[in-house]
Amino acid sequence: MIRAAIVAGEPSGDLLAARMIAGLLAHDPATQTAGIGGPAMARSGFQAWHPMDALSVFGYVDALRHAPRLLRTWRDTRRRVLAQRPDVFVGVDAPDFNLRLEEKVRAAGIPTVHFVGPSIWAWRYERIHQIRRAVSHMLVLFPFEVELYQKEGVPVTYVGHPLAELIPRQPDRAAARRALGLEPTARVLALMPGSRESEIRLLAPRFLQAAQQLQTQDPDLRIVVPVVNAARRTQFEAILALHPLARCQVWSALPGPAAARADGLPSQAWPIAWHAMEAADAVLVASGTATLEAALFKRPLVIAYAITPWMRRLMAWKSGQNAPSLPWVGLPNILERDFVVPELLQEAATPAALAEHTWAALSDSARAAVVAERFARLHATLSRDTPGLAAQAILDVCHGHAG
């Protein structure tokens, strides 16, 4: 029997960790898991010491604002791990929280696995020194990361991206529209301004103003807005009241039972965002994991992001960089090494520019077909037996065969 302590701090990490737990349970149904996680992990029998929301902060400013709570959570988690001495500690993403924790845990003789390599290829490459100290074995989602960690002497396994197995190769737009009560022939845009309070505060007004402009071009345009929970829905709807839209629907859950799918996939357990992306003709989305999800649904998308000037200065000071090391910020573009879809960042993310690029995504069917073809190839590259590969790497670390 394996006892694993696991810490995941965001909805995307919750999904990744749940798949990893499924892989461990397939090896040994008696596997025990506990730590910090979300609802997907809980469905696998995970015991939560703290709710996942305890770590849901955005960047340095939010971290400073919530520092006392984060520090209490970090200390209590460290105490529990060192007292219970599990066979392995697995940090899922959340590198600022997890790498510090992994340093302490590994120094105490407990092997550590970090699932999702921090984006040192874009920001703060110097973190590789902390990673060497903290991580017994790194599990990476993208093939180009393997060479980086091998070069730096960090044991590494490419496990593929579990989203590539969870999201169908052939999206079923009709099923998604039935589930959301949308007309089969309507033109539909998914607006996704982020899952964090600060993201929604900065991006939602711009997204809504862009959508207002789009509805002057197509008065029948349907807008769907998936939100991660009731709190974010309340926040978004307050902003929507200031920038009202016709034919705009906001969901934090399916409005009814999931419709039957032709591919037989269990869509009732999907995040609401997946239903919205599958139903949409195009997606206007904040940079983050959702950009990869939209790409795996083969949808044309427009990526946007903005942070406050203070946070921008703080990030530059913390990282020693004024901009990422790569010319792209969106995961689909990074993986394709090309501007497959537009990126509008900071001052460039004006409502007018967002509307212009999003209208092209909605209306240019030839371009949408090219994007879908490239994203289909990307889907195939990322599709691996992630639960099995991750579980085997973790078991090897537990048994002293890796790291």
N, C-alpha and C positions, 0 to 999 in steps of 0.2 A: 504493500500500500504506500502510495506517495502522498505526503502532506505538503501542499504548496501554499505559500502566502503570495497574494497577488494584489497589485495596486493599479487600478485604471481610473483615469480622472475625467474622461469626456465620453459623450455618446459613441463616438467612433471607437474609442478604446474599449468601451463596454462590449461592442460587437466583436472586435478582434479577440478580446479575452474570452468571450463566450465560446467562440469557435475553438480556441486553444484548449479550453476546459473540456469541450466535447471530445477532442482528440485524446486527452489524458484519460477520460472516462472510458473511451473505447479500448484503451490498453488495459485499464484496471478500473472496474466499476466502483471499487472501494476508495478511489482517490478522494481526498478531502481538500477543499479549497476555502480560503478565508482571506479577508483583508478589506480593500476598498473597491467597490464596484457598483454596477447599475443593474437595471431590471433584466437585461439579457443574461447576465451572469447569474442572477438570482434564480432564473428558470433552470439553471444547471445544478442547483443545489449549493451555490456559493453562499457562505456566511459573511455578511457585511459587518465589519466593525464600525465603519463610518459610511454615510451615503456618498455616492459619487459627486454630488453637488459640492461637497466639502472642498474639492479641488478645482471646481469650475471657475477659474479666474482667467482673465485675458491679459497676458503680458505683464510688464513690470508695474504699471500703475495700479491695476487691480490687485496684483500681488502685494504691493505696499499697503493698499487700503485694507486688505483682508489678512495682513501679516499675522496678527495675534491668533486668529482662528487656524490659519495654515500651520503655524508653529505648534499649536496644541495638537493638531491632527498628526503632524509629522512625528512629534515626540511620543504620542500614544501608540502610533503604528510601530515605531522603532522598539518601544518597550515590549509590545506584544510579540513582535517577531523574535526578539532576542530571548524573551522568556519561554516562548513555545518551541523555538528552534525547529522550524519546519525543514523538510529535506531540501527545499529550494525556495528562493524568493524570485518572483517574476514581476518586474516593473513594465507596465504596458504604456508606452509613450510617456507623457508628462515628465520630460527629462529633468526639469529644474527640481521637482520634488523627488523623483525616483532615483536619479543618479546619486544625490547626496545620501539618500537612504541606503542605496546599494553599497556605497563605500563603507558605511558603518556595519552593514550586515555581512559583507564579504570579509571585512577585517576580523569579524567575530567567528569566522570559519564556516559560514553558511554560503553555499554556492549561489550565484546570482545570474539570472538571465534577463536581458533587456530586449523587449519585443517592440520593434519599430525603431530603427536607427535614427537618432537625432539628425536633423538636416545640416550637419557640419559641412556638407558640400556646398551649402549656400551661405550659412552664417556661422561664425565663431568656430572655425576649424580647431582652435586651440583646446576645445573641449575634449579632443581625443585623449589628452593626458588624463583627465578625470575618468574617461571611459575605460582606459586601461586599468586604472586602480579599482574601478567599481564593478566591472562587468566580467563575469566568468565566460559568458557566451552571448553573442549578439545575434538576434533573429531579425533579418531585414526583409522588407516587402518588395524591394525593387532590385533587379539584377545588377545594375551598375554599381550598387553599394558594396558588393562582395569584394571587388578588387581594392577598394578604399580601405576596408577594415583589415584585409589580409596584409596589405602593405604596412599597416600600422601595428601588426602583431596581435590583433584582437580576434580570437576564434569567432567564426561567423558562419551562418547558414542562411541561404536564400530560401524562403518558404513560400514565395508568391504572395499575392494579396488576397485574403479571404473574401473580399468583396467580389472578386472575379469569379468565385464559385457560387456566391449567394445571389448575385444578380444574373438573371438569365441572359444567355447569348442572344436570344431573339426577344426583345421586349414586346409585351402585349399591350399596346396602347388602348385597344378596345376594352380589355378587362379592367384596366386602370380607370378608364372613364366611367365604366359602369359602377365601379366601387365608389367613385367620387360624385356620381350623379351628373356627369358632364355629357353634353351632346356629342355624339360620335363624330360629327363633321365640323365642330367648332374649332376656331383657331385659339390655342391655349398657350399661355405663357406662365411658367412657374417663377415666382419671385422668391429668392432665398437669401435674405440679408444677414445670415449668420445665426448661430445658436447661443451666443453670449450677449449679455445686456449691452455691453459697450459697442459691439458690432452693430446690433440693431439700432442703437441710438445714432450712430454715425452714418449708417448706410441706408436704413429704411426710408428716410425722407427723400434721398436721391432716387432710390428705386421707384418710389411711388410717383414722384414727379416725372420720371421717365415714362412710367406706365400711363400717366395722364396724357402725355404727348403721343404715345403709341395709340391710345384710344381715339385720338383725333384722326389718325390715319385709318384705323379700323374700329369703328364704333361697336362692333360686335365682339371684339377681343375679350376672351375670358382670362381672368387673372386668378391663379391659385397660389396660396401662401401657406406652406407647411411650417409649423413652429414646433419646437422640441418639447414644450410643456406649457401648462396653464399660465405660468408667470410670464413667459415670453409672449404668449398670445395676448395677455392683457397689455403688455408694453407695446406690442405692435399695433393693436387696435386703437390705442391712444394716439399713436402717430398717424394711423390711417384716418382718424377723425379730423386731423389737421390737413390731410391731403386726400380727400375722398375720391373713391373710384367707383364706377359702375361695374357690375358683374365681377366683383372681387369676393372670393371666398377664402376664409382663414380657418385652418384646421390644426388642431393638436392631436387628433385621432380621426380614424375613418368615421364618416357620418352614419354609416350603417355596416352591416356584415360584409366581409370581403366577398367579392364576386368570384365565381368559379373561373379558373384560368385554364386555357387550352393546354398549357405545359404542366399542369398539376402541381405547381410550386405552392408552398404554404404561405401565401401572401398575407394572411391575417397577422403574422408575427412581424411583418415588415415595419420599419419606421414610416411615419406618414410622409416623410420627404420622398421616399422611393415611389410611393403611389403617385405623388405629384409629378415627379420627374418622368415617370413612365407615361403618364397621361399627356404630358406637355409636348408642344411642337418645338419649343426652345426654352432655355433656362437662363435667367439672369441671377448670378450667384456670387456670394462672397468667397474669396480665396480660402481654400482649406480642403478637407477631405471630401466635401460635397462636390467639388469640381471633378474629382475622380469618379464619384458615383454617377454624376451626370454623363461623363464620358463613357462609362460602362453601359449606361442606358442608351448610348449612341445618339445623344441629343446634341444639336448645335448649342453652344453656350457662350455667354459673355461673362468674363471674370472681372470682378471689381474688388477694390479694397481701399480702406482709408483708416488712418490712425491720427490721433491728435498731434499737433506740433510738439507738445511736451513729451509724449511717448516716443515720437520719432527721434528727438534729441537723446532721450534716455537709451533707446535701443542702439543708436549710433555710438554713444559713450560705452555702453555695456559690451557691445560686440567689436568695437573698433572699426566699424564699417558704416559708411553712409548708405550703402545699398547692398543687396545680395551679390554673391560671387557669380551668379548665373544671370543671364539676360531675361529669364522667365521666373514667374512666381507661382503660376498655376501648375498643379501636378500633371495634368495631361500634356501641357507644353513642355514641362521638364522631361517627362518620360519620352516624348517624341523628339526632343531637341529641336523644336520648331514652334513658331507661333501658329499652331493649328487653329486656335480660337483667340479672339481679342482679349487683351488685358488692359483694363483702365484703372490706374492706381492714383491715389491721392488727388491732386488738383485736376488730373485728367478725367476723373470719374464724375463729370458734370451730368446733370439730368439730360441735357441735349445730346452729349456724346453717348451716354448709355442708351438713349432712345434710338439713335442712329444705328449703332452696331446691333442692338437687339432686333430692330426692324429687319435688318439684313438677315439675321439668324432665322427670323420667323418667315421671311418671304422668299429667300433665295433657295429654291429646292435643289438646284444643281450643287450649290456649295454644301448644303446639308447632306447630300448623298456622299460627297467626297469626305466630309468630316466623319460620317457614320462608318465608311469603309476603313479609315485610318483607326478609328476607335475599336472596330471589330478586331483588327490585327493586334492592337494593344491589349485587348481583353484576352486573346489567346496567349500572349506572352506572360501575362500576370496570373493565368489560371494554373494553379498547382494544388496538390493535396495539402493545403495549408495546415488544417488541424493535425493531420498525421505527421507531417514534417516537423511542425513546431513541437508536438508532443514527444517525438523521438529525440529531438535535440535536447529537450528538457530532461528526459529520462537518462540520456547519456551523461548529462552534467551531474545528475543525482548519483549516478553509478560510477562517476570518476572517469568516464571515457572521453570527455570533451572539456575544453577550457582548463 
